[in-house]
Amino acid sequence: MLVGNNGSFFKKKNVLGTEINQISIPMAIIIFLPIILCAAYGDMIGDGPGYCIAYNAQKPDFSTIDWDKKDPGFTVVKIIIKKLFGEGDTPFRLSMAILHGLPVILVMRYYSSDYVTSIFLFVMTNFYTAWMLNGIRQFLAAVIIFAATPLLLKKNYILLIPIILAASTIHNTAILMVPVSIIVQGKAWNKRTVMFIIMALALMFISSNSLSFFDSALESAGIDYSMSAAKESGDDGTSFLRVLVNIVPTIICFVFRKQLDTENRVINICVNMSVITAGLYLISMVTSGILIGRLPGYTNMYNFILLPYLIKNVFTEQDSKTVNTIMIVMYIIYYYYQSHFVSGLF
C-alpha cells in the first residue's frame, strides 16, 4: 500500500476486532493540510463563489435567521464564523475547509487500514474538488454525519438521528441518511442492501419513461428539487465514467464477497454503504447528475476506507502489490481527465 508500518508515525491499533497500523494524529493532519489550504486559497468552481458572496452579505445577527426558510442551519454557521473571524472570503473559506477536513481526517485515521491511500482516493476521485470547492453546504452536512460514524457502528440512534436532523437544516438532502443508516446495518451484502440494488435497477427502468415519480418522492421527503426541471435545464445525468470509477469497490466486494470479514462491523457498514453508493450512482446516470448524483456524497467516503482494506485482504500479497500499483495509475489518469477536461482546473 502507499504507507507502511515505519517509525513512530504508526502504531498497532485494534479497531472493533481488527488490528491496523494507525497513523498518528499530527501526521494525519499534516498529510491532509495541503488539501485544506487549497480549499481555502485555491480557485473555486461551480457554486463556490456564490457561497462567498452570500457569506459577505450575511448580517452577523441571529435575529435575522428565518427558521421557515430553506436550510437555516447553514445561516447559523455563517453567522458564527462571521462573529468569530469577521468579513471576507478568506475567513469563510478557511473555516469551511477546516470544518470539512477535520471529520474526514479523524474518521479516516481511526478506521482506515491505510490512511494515506484513503486520502489519495479522496483527492483522486475529485471528491475534494466537487465538494470542498463547489458543494460546500451539502458537504458540511455530509461530514457532520460522517463524524457520527461511531454512533452508526453502535446503532446509537438516540444520538445519531438528532445529528442527521441537525445536518438536514444545513442541507435538506441529509434527511435521506435516516433510512440509509438503518439499511446499512447487519452483514455485508445482506437482504436489505441487495434489495436496494434491485430497487435502484428498477428505478433506472422507471426513469427512462417518466421522471414524475422522482419529483413526487423528493417533494414527499421535503426536498424542493424538480427532476423534470433539472432535465429541461440540460442535466443529462452522471457520466458513465464517473459512475464506473465510483462503483469499482462495490464490484470488488461482490466478486470477492466470500473473502470479506463479515464479523468486522466497520467493513460490513463500509460494504453496505458502497452498495448504496452504487445504487445512487446508477440511478443518477439516467436521471440527474446535479440532484441524485450528489447524494452519494453522504455514502461514498466509506469507499475510501473500504478499498484499501479490499486490496490488502482479498488478494494474495503479490497480487495486492500489482493491484495497488494499477489503482494508483488509473486514479491519477482519472483525476487528470476530470480536472483538465471536465472541471477545467488546469
C-alpha positions as CSV (number, residue, x, y, z in Angstrom):
1,M,0.0,0.0,0.0
2,L,1.0,3.7,0.0
3,V,2.3,3.6,3.6
4,G,3.9,1.1,5.8
5,N,4.5,0.4,9.5
6,N,7.6,2.6,9.8
7,G,8.9,4.7,12.6
8,S,6.9,6.4,15.3
9,F,4.3,7.7,12.9
10,F,2.3,4.5,13.2
11,K,1.1,2.2,15.9
12,K,-0.7,-1.1,16.0
13,K,-4.4,-0.5,17.0
14,N,-7.3,-2.9,17.4
15,V,-10.4,-1.3,15.9
16,L,-13.5,-3.4,16.5
17,G,-11.6,-6.7,16.5
18,T,-9.3,-5.8,13.6
19,E,-5.6,-4.9,14.0
20,I,-4.5,-2.0,11.8
21,N,-1.5,0.3,11.5
22,Q,-2.9,3.6,12.7
23,I,-1.2,6.8,11.8
24,S,-0.6,9.5,14.5
25,I,-3.0,12.4,14.6
26,P,-0.3,15.1,13.9
27,M,0.9,13.2,10.8
28,A,-2.7,12.6,9.7
29,I,-3.3,16.4,9.9
30,I,0.0,17.2,8.1
31,I,-0.9,14.9,5.2
32,F,-4.4,16.5,4.8
33,L,-3.2,20.1,5.4
34,P,-2.4,20.8,1.7
35,I,-6.0,19.9,0.8
36,I,-7.3,22.3,3.5
37,L,-5.0,25.1,2.2
38,C,-6.0,24.5,-1.4
39,A,-9.7,24.6,-0.5
40,A,-9.1,27.9,1.5
41,Y,-6.9,29.7,-1.1
42,G,-7.3,27.9,-4.4
43,D,-9.6,28.7,-7.3
44,M,-13.2,27.9,-6.6
45,I,-15.6,26.3,-9.1
46,G,-19.3,26.0,-9.6
47,D,-21.3,27.2,-6.6
48,G,-18.2,28.1,-4.6
49,P,-18.0,31.8,-5.4
50,G,-21.7,32.2,-4.7
51,Y,-21.2,30.9,-1.2
52,C,-18.6,33.6,-0.6
53,I,-20.9,36.3,-1.9
54,A,-23.7,35.0,0.4
55,Y,-21.4,34.9,3.4
56,N,-20.3,38.5,2.9
57,A,-23.9,39.6,2.6
58,Q,-24.9,37.8,5.8
59,K,-25.6,40.0,8.8
60,P,-23.9,38.7,11.9
61,D,-27.1,38.7,13.9
62,F,-29.0,35.6,14.9
63,S,-32.3,37.5,14.9
64,T,-32.1,37.7,11.1
65,I,-32.5,33.9,10.8
66,D,-35.7,32.8,9.2
67,W,-36.3,29.3,10.5
68,D,-39.1,28.7,8.0
69,K,-36.7,29.3,5.0
70,K,-34.5,26.8,3.3
71,D,-31.6,25.3,5.3
72,P,-31.4,27.8,8.3
73,G,-28.7,25.7,9.9
74,F,-26.2,27.0,7.3
75,T,-27.1,30.6,8.1
76,V,-26.3,29.8,11.8
77,V,-22.9,28.5,10.7
78,K,-22.2,31.6,8.6
79,I,-23.2,33.9,11.5
80,I,-20.9,32.1,14.0
81,I,-17.9,32.3,11.5
82,K,-18.6,36.0,10.9
83,K,-18.8,36.8,14.6
84,L,-15.6,34.9,15.3
85,F,-13.5,35.8,12.3
86,G,-15.1,38.7,10.5
87,E,-15.8,39.7,6.9
88,G,-14.1,38.5,3.7
89,D,-13.7,35.4,1.6
90,T,-10.7,34.0,3.4
91,P,-12.2,33.6,6.9
92,F,-15.2,31.9,5.5
93,R,-13.3,29.6,3.1
94,L,-10.6,28.7,5.7
95,S,-13.3,28.0,8.3
96,M,-15.3,25.8,6.0
97,A,-12.2,23.9,4.8
98,I,-11.3,23.1,8.4
99,L,-14.9,22.1,9.2
100,H,-14.9,19.9,6.1
101,G,-11.4,18.4,6.7
102,L,-11.4,17.5,10.4
103,P,-14.2,14.9,10.3
104,V,-12.5,13.3,7.2
105,I,-9.1,13.3,9.0
106,L,-10.4,11.8,12.2
107,V,-12.7,9.1,10.8
108,M,-10.3,8.0,8.1
109,R,-7.4,7.9,10.5
110,Y,-9.3,5.8,13.0
111,Y,-11.0,3.3,10.7
112,S,-8.8,3.1,7.6
113,S,-6.2,0.3,7.4
114,D,-4.2,2.7,5.1
115,Y,-4.9,6.4,5.8
116,V,-2.7,7.8,3.0
117,T,-4.4,5.6,0.4
118,S,-7.8,6.8,1.8
119,I,-6.8,10.4,1.4
120,F,-5.3,9.7,-2.0
121,L,-8.7,8.3,-3.1
122,F,-10.5,11.3,-1.6
123,V,-8.5,13.6,-3.9
124,M,-8.2,11.4,-7.0
125,T,-11.9,10.7,-7.3
126,N,-12.4,14.5,-7.4
127,F,-14.3,14.4,-4.1
128,Y,-12.2,17.3,-2.8
129,T,-12.9,19.3,-6.0
130,A,-16.6,18.6,-6.2
131,W,-17.3,19.3,-2.6
132,M,-14.7,21.5,-0.9
133,L,-14.5,23.9,-3.8
134,N,-18.1,23.6,-5.0
135,G,-20.8,21.8,-3.0
136,I,-19.7,23.5,0.3
137,R,-23.1,23.5,2.1
138,Q,-24.0,19.9,1.3
139,F,-20.6,18.6,2.1
140,L,-20.8,20.3,5.5
141,A,-24.0,18.3,6.2
142,A,-22.2,15.1,4.9
143,V,-19.2,15.4,7.1
144,I,-21.3,16.1,10.2
145,I,-23.0,12.8,9.6
146,F,-19.7,11.1,8.7
147,A,-18.3,12.3,12.0
148,A,-21.1,10.3,13.7
149,T,-19.7,7.0,12.3
150,P,-19.0,5.6,15.8
151,L,-22.7,6.1,16.6
152,L,-23.7,4.4,13.4
153,L,-21.5,1.4,14.3
154,K,-23.0,1.2,17.7
155,K,-26.6,1.6,16.4
156,N,-27.0,4.5,18.8
157,Y,-30.0,6.1,17.0
158,I,-30.9,8.2,20.1
159,L,-27.9,10.4,19.3
160,L,-27.5,9.6,15.6
161,I,-30.9,10.6,14.4
162,P,-30.8,14.1,16.0
163,I,-27.4,14.7,14.4
164,I,-28.8,13.7,11.0
165,L,-31.8,16.0,11.6
166,A,-29.4,18.9,12.6
167,A,-27.4,18.3,9.4
168,S,-30.6,18.4,7.4
169,T,-31.1,22.0,8.5
170,I,-27.8,22.7,6.6
171,H,-28.8,20.8,3.5
172,N,-32.2,19.1,3.4
173,T,-31.0,16.1,1.4
174,A,-29.3,14.9,4.6
175,I,-32.6,13.6,5.8
176,L,-32.2,10.6,3.4
177,M,-29.4,9.3,5.7
178,V,-32.1,8.4,8.3
179,P,-33.3,5.3,6.3
180,V,-29.8,4.7,4.9
181,S,-28.4,4.4,8.5
182,I,-30.9,1.5,9.0
183,I,-30.4,-0.2,5.7
184,V,-26.6,-0.5,6.1
185,Q,-26.8,-2.3,9.4
186,G,-26.0,-6.0,9.5
187,K,-23.7,-8.3,7.5
188,A,-22.2,-7.2,4.2
189,W,-24.5,-8.0,1.3
190,N,-27.5,-8.6,3.5
191,K,-31.0,-8.8,2.1
192,R,-31.7,-5.0,2.7
193,T,-28.7,-3.9,0.6
194,V,-29.4,-6.5,-2.1
195,M,-33.0,-5.2,-2.2
196,F,-31.7,-1.7,-2.6
197,I,-29.7,-2.6,-5.7
198,I,-32.7,-4.3,-7.1
199,M,-34.8,-1.2,-6.4
200,A,-32.1,1.0,-8.0
201,L,-32.2,-1.0,-11.2
202,A,-36.0,-0.9,-11.2
203,L,-35.9,2.9,-10.7
204,M,-33.5,3.2,-13.6
205,F,-36.1,1.5,-15.8
206,I,-38.9,3.7,-14.5
207,S,-36.9,6.9,-15.0
208,S,-36.4,6.0,-18.7
209,N,-40.1,6.6,-19.1
210,S,-41.1,9.2,-16.6
211,L,-39.4,11.5,-14.0
212,S,-42.7,12.3,-12.2
213,F,-42.0,9.5,-9.7
214,F,-38.8,11.2,-8.6
215,D,-40.4,14.6,-8.4
216,S,-43.1,13.2,-6.1
217,A,-40.6,11.3,-4.0
218,L,-38.3,14.3,-3.5
219,E,-41.3,16.5,-2.6
220,S,-42.6,14.0,-0.1
221,A,-39.1,13.9,1.5
222,G,-39.2,17.7,1.9
223,I,-36.6,18.3,-0.8
224,D,-37.6,21.2,-3.0
225,Y,-36.0,19.9,-6.3
226,S,-37.7,19.0,-9.5
227,M,-36.1,16.3,-11.6
228,S,-38.1,17.3,-14.6
229,A,-36.8,20.9,-14.3
230,A,-33.3,19.6,-14.0
231,K,-33.6,17.6,-17.2
232,E,-35.1,20.6,-19.0
233,S,-32.0,22.7,-18.0
234,G,-29.7,20.3,-19.7
235,D,-28.8,17.9,-16.8
236,D,-28.5,14.6,-18.6
237,G,-27.2,12.6,-15.6
238,T,-23.9,11.5,-14.1
239,S,-21.4,10.4,-16.7
240,F,-20.8,6.7,-17.2
241,L,-17.1,7.1,-16.5
242,R,-17.7,8.7,-13.1
243,V,-20.3,6.0,-12.2
244,L,-17.9,3.2,-13.3
245,V,-15.0,4.6,-11.2
246,N,-17.1,5.0,-8.1
247,I,-18.7,1.6,-8.2
248,V,-15.4,-0.3,-8.5
249,P,-15.2,-1.1,-4.7
250,T,-18.8,-2.5,-4.9
251,I,-17.8,-4.7,-7.8
252,I,-14.8,-6.0,-6.0
253,C,-16.9,-6.6,-2.9
254,F,-19.3,-8.7,-4.9
255,V,-16.7,-10.7,-6.7
256,F,-14.8,-11.5,-3.5
257,R,-17.7,-11.4,-1.1
258,K,-16.7,-14.8,0.4
259,Q,-13.3,-13.4,1.4
260,L,-14.8,-10.5,3.4
261,D,-14.6,-10.4,7.1
262,T,-18.3,-10.3,7.9
263,E,-17.6,-10.3,11.6
264,N,-16.0,-6.8,11.2
265,R,-18.7,-4.2,11.8
266,V,-16.6,-1.5,10.1
267,I,-16.2,-3.5,6.9
268,N,-19.9,-4.6,7.0
269,I,-21.0,-0.9,7.2
270,C,-18.5,0.1,4.5
271,V,-19.6,-2.6,2.1
272,N,-23.3,-1.8,2.6
273,M,-22.6,1.9,2.2
274,S,-20.7,1.0,-1.0
275,V,-23.8,-0.8,-2.3
276,I,-25.9,2.2,-1.5
277,T,-23.4,4.5,-3.3
278,A,-23.5,2.2,-6.4
279,G,-27.3,2.2,-6.4
280,L,-27.5,6.0,-6.2
281,Y,-24.9,6.5,-8.9
282,L,-26.8,4.1,-11.2
283,I,-30.0,6.0,-10.7
284,S,-28.2,9.3,-11.3
285,M,-26.8,8.1,-14.6
286,V,-30.2,8.1,-16.1
287,T,-31.8,10.9,-14.1
288,S,-29.9,13.9,-12.8
289,G,-26.2,14.3,-12.1
290,I,-26.8,17.5,-10.2
291,L,-29.6,16.2,-7.9
292,I,-29.3,12.4,-7.5
293,G,-25.6,12.4,-8.5
294,R,-24.8,14.5,-5.4
295,L,-26.5,12.1,-2.9
296,P,-23.5,9.7,-2.9
297,G,-21.6,12.5,-1.2
298,Y,-23.1,11.1,2.1
299,T,-22.1,7.5,1.5
300,N,-19.1,7.4,-0.9
301,M,-16.5,8.3,1.7
302,Y,-16.9,4.9,3.2
303,N,-15.5,3.5,-0.1
304,F,-12.2,5.3,0.7
305,I,-12.0,3.2,3.9
306,L,-13.2,0.0,2.1
307,L,-10.9,0.0,-1.0
308,P,-7.5,-0.1,0.9
309,Y,-9.0,-3.0,3.0
310,L,-10.1,-4.9,-0.1
311,I,-6.7,-4.6,-1.8
312,K,-4.9,-5.8,1.3
313,N,-7.2,-8.6,2.3
314,V,-8.9,-10.2,-0.7
315,F,-5.8,-10.6,-2.9
316,T,-2.6,-12.5,-2.4
317,E,0.4,-10.5,-1.2
318,Q,1.9,-10.3,-4.7
319,D,-1.4,-9.6,-6.4
320,S,-2.1,-6.9,-3.8
321,K,1.0,-5.0,-4.8
322,T,0.1,-5.3,-8.5
323,V,-3.5,-4.2,-7.9
324,N,-2.4,-1.3,-5.7
325,T,0.0,-0.1,-8.5
326,I,-2.7,-0.3,-11.1
327,M,-5.1,1.5,-8.8
328,I,-2.7,4.4,-8.3
329,V,-2.0,4.8,-12.0
330,M,-5.7,4.6,-13.0
331,Y,-6.9,7.1,-10.4
332,I,-4.2,9.6,-11.4
333,I,-5.3,9.3,-15.0
334,Y,-9.0,9.7,-13.9
335,Y,-8.1,12.7,-11.8
336,Y,-6.3,14.4,-14.7
337,Y,-9.1,13.7,-17.0
338,Q,-11.8,15.1,-14.6
339,S,-9.7,18.1,-13.6
340,H,-8.5,19.1,-17.0
341,F,-11.3,18.2,-19.4
342,V,-14.4,18.3,-17.1
343,S,-13.7,20.9,-14.4
344,G,-11.1,23.0,-16.3
345,L,-8.9,23.4,-13.2
346,F,-5.7,23.2,-15.2
